[in-house]
């Protein structure tokens, strides 16, 4: 029996380039189909806060922690004193937790804010364990304490303190204290104590946003490029996420859903101007 011989096929360069272009277009079309487009709609109505009593309004609150990966969004910059560093220059201590105040995409140890507004607090845990967070008011002498069991990594919390004055926040893990934060709260009506340079940074109110989806569940929410909330923020994966944000501003809300391998399977961006004291619902089908 004779042996079967395979002869190489010669393809002209022009046809080879054309074939490669066709394959590339097919791959791009397949990747586009992997992220299905969603139909969405916005509704809005006046926002009636559920805070009714005066004592409730004056209470200091710290939200439950939400785990997140800083690398999933735009990389933040670090402001330590008068030094501005890149996030890649941060050396996390292997034995100590760390605290940061997040303002947009900048992390620092100090912030001047308006009383009653939400302040984003970042806590880093070097390993799984219990951590105690202490908030001390210099003006009133009050002390608040919260305890959490957190996994290794970064977690986002939201602090709302209603009394003006200076606050100190510190976290301790296994009797090992981390760094301290300083927060100066200025009264809403006390514009005289705010310098002209700070006027543009004052928040002009809040708006409530609720995201609902029957199809997309287990998603994360990014506000203007930074991790802000998630579907699991209310304790259950139900396709619903609610949060407040600074109003009378234009924000971009990004919704990102990943599969078990960490690949993005649904992503959408929604840019809108939000008015104060209004409740917005984003329905994604």
C-alpha positions as a Python dict, from the first residue, in 0.01 Angstrom:
ca = {
    (1, 'X'): (0, 0, 0),
    (2, 'X'): (125, 344, -79),
    (3, 'X'): (169, 602, 191),
    (4, 'X'): (-63, 903, 207),
    (5, 'X'): (134, 1217, 153),
    (6, 'X'): (14, 1562, 268),
    (7, 'X'): (121, 1851, 52),
    (8, 'X'): (140, 2201, 202),
    (9, 'X'): (-122, 2443, 73),
    (10, 'X'): (9, 2772, -50),
    (11, 'X'): (-219, 3068, 27),
    (12, 'X'): (-141, 3409, -126),
    (13, 'X'): (-56, 3676, 130),
    (14, 'X'): (-351, 3897, 29),
    (15, 'X'): (-600, 3612, 83),
    (16, 'X'): (-434, 3520, 413),
    (17, 'X'): (-473, 3875, 543),
    (18, 'X'): (-838, 3878, 432),
    (19, 'X'): (-899, 3547, 611),
    (20, 'X'): (-742, 3684, 932),
    (21, 'X'): (-966, 3993, 915),
    (22, 'X'): (-1277, 3776, 878),
    (23, 'X'): (-1173, 3564, 1180),
    (24, 'X'): (-1109, 3881, 1385),
    (25, 'X'): (-1453, 4021, 1299),
    (26, 'X'): (-1616, 3692, 1399),
    (27, 'X'): (-1433, 3699, 1734),
    (28, 'X'): (-1543, 4058, 1797),
    (29, 'X'): (-1903, 3969, 1713),
    (30, 'X'): (-1888, 3672, 1953),
    (31, 'X'): (-1751, 3889, 2236),
    (32, 'X'): (-2025, 4147, 2176),
    (33, 'X'): (-2287, 3874, 2204),
    (34, 'X'): (-2133, 3767, 2537),
    (35, 'X'): (-2248, 4099, 2687),
    (36, 'X'): (-2618, 4119, 2603),
    (37, 'X'): (-2769, 4463, 2582),
    (38, 'X'): (-3036, 4545, 2836),
    (39, 'X'): (-3348, 4751, 2807),
    (40, 'X'): (-3371, 5001, 3088),
    (41, 'X'): (-3592, 5284, 3206),
    (42, 'X'): (-3576, 5558, 3469),
    (43, 'X'): (-3858, 5678, 3692),
    (44, 'X'): (-3845, 5951, 3956),
    (45, 'X'): (-4061, 6081, 4239),
    (46, 'X'): (-4017, 6304, 4545),
    (47, 'X'): (-3806, 6131, 4808),
    (48, 'X'): (-3954, 6104, 5156),
    (49, 'X'): (-3681, 6000, 5400),
    (50, 'X'): (-3768, 5726, 5649),
    (51, 'X'): (-3589, 5919, 5926),
    (52, 'X'): (-3878, 6059, 6126),
    (53, 'X'): (-3769, 6128, 6483),
    (54, 'X'): (-3524, 6396, 6592),
    (55, 'X'): (-3323, 6144, 6794),
    (56, 'X'): (-3301, 5921, 6488),
    (57, 'X'): (-3172, 6206, 6276),
    (58, 'X'): (-2894, 6286, 6525),
    (59, 'X'): (-2776, 5926, 6554),
    (60, 'X'): (-2434, 5832, 6423),
    (61, 'X'): (-2456, 5546, 6174),
    (62, 'X'): (-2203, 5315, 6013),
    (63, 'X'): (-2323, 5087, 5734),
    (64, 'X'): (-2243, 4718, 5701),
    (65, 'X'): (-1916, 4651, 5514),
    (66, 'X'): (-1912, 4566, 5142),
    (67, 'X'): (-1610, 4375, 5014),
    (68, 'X'): (-1457, 4501, 4689),
    (69, 'X'): (-1141, 4489, 4479),
    (70, 'X'): (-983, 4832, 4412),
    (71, 'X'): (-837, 4693, 4089),
    (72, 'X'): (-1186, 4645, 3942),
    (73, 'X'): (-1232, 5021, 3896),
    (74, 'X'): (-1014, 5319, 3825),
    (75, 'X'): (-703, 5305, 4044),
    (76, 'X'): (-731, 5553, 4332),
    (77, 'X'): (-457, 5794, 4439),
    (78, 'X'): (-341, 5821, 4799),
    (79, 'X'): (-311, 6155, 4980),
    (80, 'X'): (-96, 6116, 5291),
    (81, 'X'): (-30, 6455, 5446),
    (82, 'X'): (118, 6664, 5167),
    (83, 'X'): (231, 6359, 4969),
    (84, 'X'): (31, 6223, 4676),
    (85, 'X'): (111, 5860, 4591),
    (86, 'X'): (-7, 5603, 4340),
    (87, 'X'): (-206, 5309, 4472),
    (88, 'X'): (71, 5073, 4357),
    (89, 'X'): (309, 5242, 4604),
    (90, 'X'): (94, 5141, 4902),
    (91, 'X'): (266, 4877, 5115),
    (92, 'X'): (4, 4708, 5334),
    (93, 'X'): (143, 4584, 5664),
    (94, 'X'): (96, 4207, 5700),
    (95, 'X'): (-23, 4230, 6062),
    (96, 'X'): (-228, 4551, 6084),
    (97, 'X'): (-561, 4672, 5946),
    (98, 'X'): (-576, 5009, 5772),
    (99, 'X'): (-836, 5284, 5743),
    (100, 'X'): (-888, 5536, 5462),
    (101, 'X'): (-1141, 5808, 5383),
    (102, 'X'): (-1244, 5794, 5017),
    (103, 'X'): (-1335, 6114, 4835),
    (104, 'X'): (-1413, 6034, 4471),
    (105, 'X'): (-1101, 5849, 4349),
    (106, 'X'): (-867, 5981, 4618),
    (107, 'X'): (-799, 5807, 4951),
    (108, 'X'): (-669, 6004, 5248),
    (109, 'X'): (-654, 6014, 5628),
    (110, 'X'): (-834, 6350, 5658),
    (111, 'X'): (-1150, 6505, 5517),
    (112, 'X'): (-1362, 6816, 5575),
    (113, 'X'): (-1728, 6735, 5510),
    (114, 'X'): (-2077, 6867, 5573),
    (115, 'X'): (-2261, 6723, 5874),
    (116, 'X'): (-2525, 6466, 5787),
    (117, 'X'): (-2359, 6368, 5458),
    (118, 'X'): (-2234, 6014, 5394),
    (119, 'X'): (-1858, 5963, 5421),
    (120, 'X'): (-1697, 5662, 5252),
    (121, 'X'): (-1465, 5467, 5482),
    (122, 'X'): (-1228, 5202, 5345),
    (123, 'X'): (-1094, 4933, 5577),
    (124, 'X'): (-823, 4685, 5479),
    (125, 'X'): (-794, 4350, 5655),
    (126, 'X'): (-465, 4155, 5621),
    (127, 'X'): (-650, 3830, 5694),
    (128, 'X'): (-990, 3702, 5804),
    (129, 'X'): (-1086, 3800, 6156),
    (130, 'X'): (-1273, 4034, 6389),
    (131, 'X'): (-1206, 4406, 6385),
    (132, 'X'): (-1335, 4678, 6617),
    (133, 'X'): (-1397, 5027, 6475),
    (134, 'X'): (-1405, 5321, 6719),
    (135, 'X'): (-1539, 5671, 6646),
    (136, 'X'): (-1460, 5945, 6900),
    (137, 'X'): (-1617, 6291, 6890),
    (138, 'X'): (-1378, 6557, 7020),
    (139, 'X'): (-1658, 6815, 7057),
    (140, 'X'): (-1911, 6608, 7253),
    (141, 'X'): (-1685, 6341, 7401),
    (142, 'X'): (-1911, 6062, 7276),
    (143, 'X'): (-1772, 5726, 7164),
    (144, 'X'): (-1920, 5473, 6924),
    (145, 'X'): (-1794, 5119, 6865),
    (146, 'X'): (-1874, 4862, 6596),
    (147, 'X'): (-1745, 4507, 6557),
    (148, 'X'): (-1723, 4316, 6228),
    (149, 'X'): (-1597, 3979, 6108),
    (150, 'X'): (-1431, 4052, 5776),
    (151, 'X'): (-1249, 3852, 5510),
    (152, 'X'): (-903, 3946, 5390),
    (153, 'X'): (-904, 4245, 5155),
    (154, 'X'): (-1074, 4583, 5118),
    (155, 'X'): (-1420, 4674, 5247),
    (156, 'X'): (-1635, 4985, 5199),
    (157, 'X'): (-1844, 5134, 5480),
    (158, 'X'): (-2049, 5454, 5493),
    (159, 'X'): (-2040, 5679, 5796),
    (160, 'X'): (-2306, 5939, 5872),
    (161, 'X'): (-2234, 6163, 6171),
    (162, 'X'): (-2486, 6439, 6245),
    (163, 'X'): (-2297, 6653, 6498),
    (164, 'X'): (-2048, 6911, 6377),
    (165, 'X'): (-1693, 6910, 6507),
    (166, 'X'): (-1384, 6692, 6485),
    (167, 'X'): (-1399, 6313, 6488),
    (168, 'X'): (-1126, 6052, 6524),
    (169, 'X'): (-1169, 5700, 6388),
    (170, 'X'): (-943, 5404, 6461),
    (171, 'X'): (-964, 5029, 6400),
    (172, 'X'): (-811, 4755, 6613),
    (173, 'X'): (-754, 4391, 6524),
    (174, 'X'): (-625, 4139, 6781),
    (175, 'X'): (-543, 4431, 7014),
    (176, 'X'): (-324, 4576, 6736),
    (177, 'X'): (-441, 4929, 6644),
    (178, 'X'): (-420, 5055, 6290),
    (179, 'X'): (-388, 5412, 6168),
    (180, 'X'): (-624, 5693, 6274),
    (181, 'X'): (-854, 5907, 6059),
    (182, 'X'): (-954, 6268, 6123),
    (183, 'X'): (-1290, 6398, 6002),
    (184, 'X'): (-1400, 6762, 6044),
    (185, 'X'): (-1775, 6812, 6004),
    (186, 'X'): (-1900, 7162, 5924),
    (187, 'X'): (-2259, 7265, 5999),
    (188, 'X'): (-2485, 7285, 5693),
    (189, 'X'): (-2581, 7647, 5769),
    (190, 'X'): (-2233, 7756, 5873),
    (191, 'X'): (-2103, 7869, 5535),
    (192, 'X'): (-1890, 8136, 5701),
    (193, 'X'): (-1653, 7870, 5834),
    (194, 'X'): (-1588, 7733, 5486),
    (195, 'X'): (-1321, 7901, 5276),
    (196, 'X'): (-1405, 8015, 4919),
    (197, 'X'): (-1189, 7733, 4787),
    (198, 'X'): (-1410, 7480, 4964),
    (199, 'X'): (-1745, 7618, 4849),
    (200, 'X'): (-1743, 7419, 4527),
    (201, 'X'): (-1690, 7093, 4714),
    (202, 'X'): (-1995, 7130, 4940),
    (203, 'X'): (-2267, 6879, 4866),
    (204, 'X'): (-2601, 7042, 4794),
    (205, 'X'): (-2821, 6755, 4909),
    (206, 'X'): (-2893, 6388, 4853),
    (207, 'X'): (-3093, 6176, 4612),
    (208, 'X'): (-3208, 5817, 4653),
    (209, 'X'): (-3136, 5563, 4377),
    (210, 'X'): (-3281, 5212, 4352),
    (211, 'X'): (-3173, 4963, 4086),
    (212, 'X'): (-3404, 4670, 4008),
    (213, 'X'): (-3355, 4377, 3773),
    (214, 'X'): (-3519, 4034, 3748),
    (215, 'X'): (-3255, 3908, 3504),
    (216, 'X'): (-2927, 4050, 3639),
    (217, 'X'): (-2840, 3952, 3996),
    (218, 'X'): (-2523, 3959, 4202),
    (219, 'X'): (-2395, 4275, 4033),
    (220, 'X'): (-2168, 4554, 4158),
    (221, 'X'): (-2242, 4925, 4127),
    (222, 'X'): (-1975, 5184, 4044),
    (223, 'X'): (-2031, 5558, 4081),
    (224, 'X'): (-1813, 5780, 3862),
    (225, 'X'): (-1555, 5501, 3833),
    (226, 'X'): (-1534, 5398, 4200),
    (227, 'X'): (-1700, 5099, 4365),
    (228, 'X'): (-2009, 5226, 4547),
    (229, 'X'): (-2263, 4952, 4621),
    (230, 'X'): (-2377, 4604, 4517),
    (231, 'X'): (-2678, 4379, 4486),
    (232, 'X'): (-2577, 4203, 4809),
    (233, 'X'): (-2560, 4535, 4997),
    (234, 'X'): (-2898, 4471, 5159),
    (235, 'X'): (-2799, 4120, 5267),
    (236, 'X'): (-2957, 3925, 4981),
    (237, 'X'): (-2888, 3867, 4612),
    (238, 'X'): (-3223, 3972, 4471),
    (239, 'X'): (-3137, 4209, 4187),
    (240, 'X'): (-3214, 4517, 4401),
    (241, 'X'): (-2961, 4775, 4518),
    (242, 'X'): (-3048, 5103, 4695),
    (243, 'X'): (-2817, 5388, 4791),
    (244, 'X'): (-2801, 5765, 4822),
    (245, 'X'): (-2568, 5997, 4634),
    (246, 'X'): (-2487, 6367, 4619),
    (247, 'X'): (-2750, 6556, 4423),
    (248, 'X'): (-2770, 6848, 4184),
    (249, 'X'): (-2485, 6678, 3997),
    (250, 'X'): (-2438, 6455, 3695),
    (251, 'X'): (-2318, 6105, 3782),
    (252, 'X'): (-2232, 5795, 3582),
    (253, 'X'): (-2365, 5473, 3734),
    (254, 'X'): (-2201, 5155, 3603),
    (255, 'X'): (-2346, 4810, 3665),
    (256, 'X'): (-2118, 4509, 3635),
    (257, 'X'): (-2208, 4141, 3674),
    (258, 'X'): (-1944, 3864, 3674),
    (259, 'X'): (-1962, 3488, 3640),
    (260, 'X'): (-1800, 3241, 3881),
    (261, 'X'): (-1470, 3272, 3693),
    (262, 'X'): (-1471, 3650, 3736),
    (263, 'X'): (-1551, 3731, 3373),
    (264, 'X'): (-1786, 4023, 3307),
    (265, 'X'): (-2107, 3890, 3153),
    (266, 'X'): (-2328, 4201, 3189),
    (267, 'X'): (-2218, 4563, 3198),
    (268, 'X'): (-2399, 4890, 3137),
    (269, 'X'): (-2342, 5260, 3207),
    (270, 'X'): (-2607, 5518, 3283),
    (271, 'X'): (-2526, 5891, 3298),
    (272, 'X'): (-2788, 6119, 3448),
    (273, 'X'): (-2827, 6441, 3644),
    (274, 'X'): (-2981, 6378, 3985),
    (275, 'X'): (-3188, 6640, 4168),
    (276, 'X'): (-3191, 6674, 4545),
    (277, 'X'): (-3469, 6518, 4753),
    (278, 'X'): (-3576, 6298, 4460),
    (279, 'X'): (-3602, 5918, 4448),
    (280, 'X'): (-3492, 5751, 4124),
    (281, 'X'): (-3556, 5392, 4012),
    (282, 'X'): (-3353, 5230, 3736),
    (283, 'X'): (-3536, 4927, 3596),
    (284, 'X'): (-3320, 4688, 3393),
    (285, 'X'): (-3497, 4417, 3193),
}
